[in-house]
């Protein structure tokens, strides 16, 4: 028997919390002890590093969202749901986010602009524009969702965007002044990544709930009369 969305949500949040605590723990231990023997462990567990356990997990989490979104989009297409195109658009978006999480596509956009301060990581400028335009385009889609689902999606989105975009502002400010090889940078980065993990976890749990309801509804519609 498959776990309920509520149980699945608790599992996902527990994994997010565990990865965050492990990352912070190895960063603090490495800085406090100053021993190079911990460097491989830091590189493997820290949320501030790329191509490691937290990165692979986050990428897989986003890919999971994309797959469930594709399933919902398929069901919506079969039922001629007016939001089917939005579901497909979300599925494609999360495929990109999963890929970006693993290879860091957005980080290469920073060189296109020459800004500093809180905009030190200048990719946040075009990203913020895209998020704003996307949010406006999805307002009718959100309005059609049931109240519970709308609240779940908004909460997950606020947490994810808050981590992915807003936390880049203080991180950029600190990086420009003090570099990225220090504990404060690592802690700010861990807050950012933790928000992304929690947001994506809540979104995946909400999507599984939505998918389950659609499967039940489809089964009821297709069931032959007694």
N, C-alpha and C positions, 0 to 999 in steps of 0.2 A: 504494500500500500504506500502511495506517495505521501510525503509530508504535506500538511496544509500550508497555504501561503503564510500564515502567521508563524508557524514553526520555521519555515524556510527563511522568513525575514529575520528571526532571532539567530539562526545559524549564520546568515550573511553578516549581520551586525557583529556577531561574536568574532568572526574571521577578520573583519575590518579592525575591530578593537585589538585583537591579538597581534596582527601585523604592525599596527601603529605602536603598540607598547614594545614589541620586539625591536622595532626600528629605533625608537627613542632610547631604549635601554642600551643597545650596542653603541649608539652615538655618544651617550653620556659616559658610558664605561670607557670608551676609547679616549675621550677627551680627559677624563679624570685620571686614568692610569697612564696614559701616554705611551702605551706599548704598541709597537708595530705588529705584534702577533695577532691583534684584533682586526687589523685592516681588511683581511679577506672576508671576515664575518660581517664587518660594517658594509663592505661593498655588496654582499649578498642579501643583507636584511634591511639596510637603511632605505627609507622612502625617498631619500634625496638622491639616490643613485639610479641609473638606468640599467636595463637588461639584467634584472635580478628578480628574486622571488616576488616582491610586491608589484613590480612592473608587469610581470607575467600574469599575476593574479588579477590585477586591475584590467589588463587587456582582455583576459578571458571573461571577466565580469561584464565588460561592455559588449563583447561578442555575444554573450548569453542574452543580453538585452536585445541585441540585433536579431537573433534567431527567434526569440519569442515575439518580437514585433513583427517579423515576417510571417509567423504563424497567424497572428491576429489580423494582419493585413490581408492574408490569403482568405481567412474566414470572412472578413469584411467585404472583400471583393465578390465572393460567392453570394453574399446576401445583399449586394448592391448598397452597402452602407455608405452614406454620404461622406463619411470620414475616411474612406479607404485610401485615398491618395495621401492623406496626412500620415496614416499608419505606415505606408510604404516609404514616405519621405523620412520618417523617424527611423525606420529600419536601415535605410541607406546611410543616414547620419551616424548611427551607432556603429556601423561597419567601419566608417572612416575614423570615428573616435577610438575604436579598438586598435586600428592600424597605427594611428597617431600616437597612442599610448605606448606602443611597443617600439616605434622608430623615431618619435619626436619630430614629426614633420613641421609642427608649428614653430619650433625653435629656430628653424632656418629662415623664417620670415622676418626676424628681428633686424637683420641687416638692411632691409629695404627702407627703413626709416632711421633718422638720427635724433633720438629723443633721450632724455635722461630723467633723473629723479624717480618718481613713482612709475614713470613710463620707461624705465631702463630696459625692461623686456617689452620692446615696442610691438610685438605681435599682438598684444592685448588690444591695441587700437582697432585693427580690422576685425579681430574676433568679437569685440564688443559691438561693433556695427552689425555684424552678422547675427549675433544673438538678439539684438534689438529688433532687427527686421524679421528674423524668424519668429520671435515672440509675437509680434504684431500679426504675422501671417497665420499663426496658430490660434489666435483668440477665438475665432468662430468654432474651431475644433474643440477647444477647451470648454466653450460654452455649451456644447452639445453633450459633454460627458456628464455622467451622474455626479452628484455633489461629492460623494466619498472619493471617487476616482479622480475628480478634478483636484481635490485637496491633496491627495497622495502625489499626484504628478507635480503640482506646484511646489510642495515641500521638497520633493526630491530634486527638482530643477533648481530651486533657490540654493540648496546645499551644494549641489554639484557646481553650479556657475559661481557661487560664492568662493568655492575653493579654487576652481580652475582659472577664474579671472580676477576677482577682487583681491584674493590673497597674493596675487602676483604683484600688486602695487606696493605693499610694504616690503615684500621680498626683493623687488627691484631696487627700492630706495636703499635698503640695507646692503645689497650686493654692490651697488655703485660706490658706497662709502667704505665698506669693510671687506669686500670680497665674499667668496662662497666657501672658503675653507675655515669655518668657525662654527661653534655650537649654536649661536643665535640663528645663523642662516639655516642650519639643519632643523632647528625647532620650528621656525616659521614655515619651512617647507613641509614638515610633518603635519602641521595644522592644515595646510593646503591639501595635501594628499589624503589626509584623513577625511576631510569634508567631501572630497570627490568619491572616496570609497563608500562613505555612508550614503551619499546621495544616489550613487549607482545601485547600491544594495537595496535601498528603499524602492527605487524605480523598478528593479527587476522583480521584487516581491509583489508590487502592485500590478505589474504586467502579467505575472503568473496568475494572480487573482482574476484579472480581466480575461485572460485566455481560458481559465477554467469555467468561468461563467458563460463564455461564448460556446464552449464545447457542450455544456449542459443544455443551453438554449437550442443549439443546432440539433442535438439528439432528440429533444422534445418535439421540435418541428418535424423532423424526419420520421419519428416513431409512427407506425401504423395505428389507426384507431382500433380500440378493443372490439 
